[in-house]
């Protein structure tokens, strides 16, 4: 993929994300005017959070998390367009799958805005599939970035990226949705939830190990920074998508923003003269 093509794709993605955010704002105002918005049931994952007094669920924190995610995607995409315009970096291509996954979290916003969680409609199932697609794509994007970003792999970057998208779509479709269970964040609980959680944790640990070993093999301080920034970034992402309290919201926002800043800054420094 040439730099010109990649930059054009990011510009199109930015415009698409901007349009999605504007439409979401319109839906929010319409939902408020028609009294369609209904807070989800008090189902928290994991359940032990209810026993922690200073992490109480707050519906307003859930709504603010959608705004944070939207602004994060727009701001990060704009930064990539500006600062990586002339930088050939394979990790950035995979990072776009993570940004796409973040945008899919707005499907939870749709579920809440229209009270879809009270129904068993096909639209609720579709939103659940979209959320699951985004979370699988997000996990796979960093795994691919950690093992398939060498210079020798650049010719296969499009194929590897499409692998992320295809696998995520297939898994999101075949994994059943339990529409009878909706969490406080508007997430449709998927079937085999515990198994999926274990798999996602395993992928995250495998990704962290890959970044760590990559740094050791290259004996470069910059790759060690990539490893650390990834850990902070992914931790912030997890807290933010499960943010049903101000504690999770604040920590997730700070960690995601800080991790992303140093992740992109380090990549830019590594590939600036590549």
C-alpha positions in Angstrom: 0.0 0.0 0.0 1.4 3.4 -1.0 1.5 6.4 1.3 -0.9 8.2 -1.0 -3.5 5.4 -0.8 -3.1 5.0 3.0 -3.5 8.8 3.6 -6.6 8.8 1.4 -8.1 5.9 3.3 -7.5 7.7 6.7 -9.1 10.9 5.3 -12.1 9.0 4.2 -12.2 7.2 7.6 -12.1 10.6 9.4 -15.0 11.9 7.3 -17.0 8.8 8.0 -16.2 9.0 11.7 -17.2 12.7 11.8 -20.5 11.9 10.0 -21.2 9.1 12.5 -20.6 11.4 15.4 -22.8 14.1 14.0 -25.6 11.5 13.3 -25.2 10.2 16.8 -25.6 13.7 18.2 -28.8 14.1 16.2 -30.1 10.7 17.4 -29.3 11.7 21.0 -31.3 15.0 20.7 -34.2 13.2 19.0 -34.2 10.5 21.6 -34.3 13.1 24.4 -37.2 15.0 22.7 -39.3 11.9 22.3 -38.3 10.4 25.7 -37.0 7.2 24.0 -33.9 7.0 26.1 -34.1 4.4 28.9 -31.2 3.5 31.1 -30.2 -0.2 30.8 -30.8 -2.7 33.6 -28.4 -2.9 36.5 -26.4 -5.8 35.2 -22.7 -5.2 35.7 -19.8 -7.3 34.4 -18.0 -8.4 36.4 -20.7 -8.7 39.1 -18.4 -8.1 42.1 -18.2 -4.4 41.1 -21.5 -3.9 42.9 -19.8 -4.8 46.2 -17.2 -2.0 45.8 -18.7 1.2 47.3 -16.6 3.8 45.5 -17.3 2.3 42.0 -21.1 2.8 41.9 -22.8 2.6 38.6 -23.8 5.9 37.0 -25.8 6.2 33.8 -24.3 9.6 33.0 -20.8 8.1 33.1 -21.9 5.7 30.4 -23.2 8.5 28.2 -20.0 10.6 28.7 -17.9 7.6 27.7 -19.5 7.6 24.3 -18.5 11.2 23.8 -14.9 10.4 24.9 -14.7 7.5 22.5 -16.0 9.6 19.6 -13.6 12.5 20.3 -10.8 10.1 20.8 -11.3 8.5 17.3 -11.6 11.9 15.6 -8.6 13.4 17.3 -6.4 10.4 16.9 -7.3 10.0 13.2 -6.6 13.7 12.6 -3.2 13.4 14.3 -2.3 10.4 12.2 -3.2 12.3 9.0 -1.1 15.2 10.0 2.0 13.6 11.6 2.2 10.3 9.6 1.5 11.8 6.2 5.1 11.0 5.0 5.9 8.2 7.3 5.8 4.6 6.1 4.6 2.6 9.1 2.8 -0.7 9.0 1.5 -0.5 12.6 -0.6 2.5 11.6 -2.6 0.4 9.1 -3.4 -2.1 11.8 -4.1 0.7 14.3 -6.9 1.9 12.0 -8.7 -1.4 12.7 -8.5 -0.5 16.4 -10.0 2.9 15.7 -12.8 1.2 13.7 -13.4 -1.1 16.6 -13.8 1.9 18.9 -16.3 3.5 16.6 -18.4 0.3 16.7 -18.9 1.0 20.4 -21.4 3.6 19.4 -23.8 0.7 18.7 -24.2 0.6 22.4 -25.3 4.2 22.2 -28.0 3.3 19.7 -29.2 0.5 22.0 -29.6 3.0 24.8 -31.0 5.9 22.8 -33.9 3.9 21.4 -34.4 1.6 24.4 -33.7 -1.4 22.1 -32.6 -3.4 25.2 -36.3 -3.8 26.1 -36.9 -5.7 22.8 -35.6 -8.8 21.2 -35.5 -7.2 17.7 -33.1 -8.0 14.9 -31.7 -4.5 15.3 -30.6 -5.3 18.9 -28.9 -8.5 17.6 -27.2 -6.5 14.8 -25.9 -3.9 17.3 -24.7 -6.7 19.5 -22.8 -8.2 16.5 -21.3 -4.8 15.7 -20.0 -4.4 19.2 -18.5 -7.9 19.2 -17.0 -7.2 15.7 -15.3 -4.1 17.0 -13.8 -5.7 20.1 -12.5 -8.7 18.2 -11.0 -6.4 15.5 -9.4 -4.2 18.3 -7.7 -7.2 19.9 -6.5 -8.6 16.6 -5.2 -5.2 15.3 -2.5 -5.0 17.9 -1.6 -8.7 17.7 -1.0 -8.3 13.9 0.9 -5.1 14.6 3.2 -6.9 17.0 4.1 -9.9 14.7 3.4 -8.7 11.1 4.9 -5.2 10.9 8.4 -6.1 9.7 9.6 -4.5 6.4 9.4 -8.0 4.8 5.6 -8.1 5.6 4.7 -4.7 3.9 3.8 -6.4 0.6 1.1 -8.4 2.5 -0.3 -5.5 4.6 -3.6 -5.3 2.7 -4.1 -9.1 3.0 -3.3 -9.1 6.7 -5.6 -6.2 7.3 -8.5 -7.9 5.4 -7.8 -11.0 7.5 -8.6 -9.0 10.7 -11.8 -7.6 9.2 -12.9 -11.0 7.8 -12.2 -13.0 10.9 -13.9 -10.4 13.1 -17.0 -10.4 10.9 -17.3 -14.2 10.8 -16.9 -14.6 14.6 -19.3 -11.7 15.3 -21.9 -13.4 13.1 -21.6 -17.0 14.3 -21.3 -16.2 18.0 -24.9 -16.0 19.4 -26.2 -13.0 21.3 -28.1 -13.3 24.6 -30.6 -10.5 24.1 -32.1 -11.2 27.5 -29.0 -9.9 29.1 -28.0 -6.2 28.6 -25.3 -4.7 30.8 -25.3 -1.2 32.4 -23.2 0.0 29.5 -25.7 -1.1 26.8 -23.7 -4.2 25.8 -25.6 -7.2 24.6 -24.0 -10.2 26.4 -22.7 -12.7 23.9 -22.9 -16.4 24.2 -19.8 -18.2 25.6 -19.0 -15.0 27.4 -16.4 -16.5 29.8 -14.7 -18.3 27.0 -14.5 -15.2 24.9 -13.1 -13.2 27.8 -10.4 -15.8 28.3 -9.5 -15.7 24.6 -9.3 -11.9 24.6 -7.1 -11.9 27.7 -4.9 -14.5 26.0 -4.6 -12.4 22.8 -3.7 -9.3 24.8 -1.0 -11.1 26.8 0.3 -12.7 23.5 0.4 -9.2 21.9 2.3 -7.8 24.9 4.7 -10.7 24.8 5.3 -10.1 21.1 6.0 -6.4 21.6 8.3 -7.2 24.4 10.3 -9.9 22.5 10.4 -7.6 19.5 12.0 -5.0 21.6 14.6 -7.4 23.0 15.5 -8.8 19.6 16.1 -5.3 18.3 17.8 -4.1 21.5 16.3 -0.7 21.0 14.7 1.5 23.7 12.0 2.7 21.4 10.5 -0.8 21.0 10.4 -1.2 24.8 8.4 2.1 24.9 6.0 0.6 22.4 5.5 -2.4 24.7 4.8 -0.1 27.7 2.5 2.3 25.8 0.5 -0.6 24.4 -0.1 -1.9 28.0 -1.3 1.5 29.1 -3.4 2.0 25.9 -5.2 -1.3 26.0 -5.8 -1.0 29.8 -7.4 2.4 29.2 -9.5 1.0 26.3 -10.9 -1.8 28.5 -11.8 0.5 31.3 -13.5 3.0 28.9 -15.6 0.4 27.1 -16.8 -0.9 30.4 -17.1 2.5 32.0 -20.3 2.6 34.0 -18.8 4.7 36.8 -16.8 7.9 37.0 -13.8 6.1 38.4 -13.6 3.8 35.3 -14.4 6.8 33.0 -11.6 9.0 34.3 -9.0 6.3 34.6 -9.9 4.9 31.1 -9.8 8.3 29.5 -6.4 9.2 31.0 -4.8 5.8 30.3 -6.2 5.5 26.7 -5.1 9.1 25.9 -1.7 8.7 27.4 -1.0 5.3 26.0 -2.1 6.4 22.5 0.1 9.5 22.6 3.3 7.6 23.5 2.4 4.7 21.2 2.1 6.9 18.2 4.9 9.2 19.2 7.3 6.2 19.5 6.2 4.7 16.2 6.7 8.1 14.5 10.2 8.3 16.0 11.1 4.8 14.9 9.9 5.1 11.3 10.6 8.8 10.7 13.8 8.0 8.8 12.9 4.5 7.7 
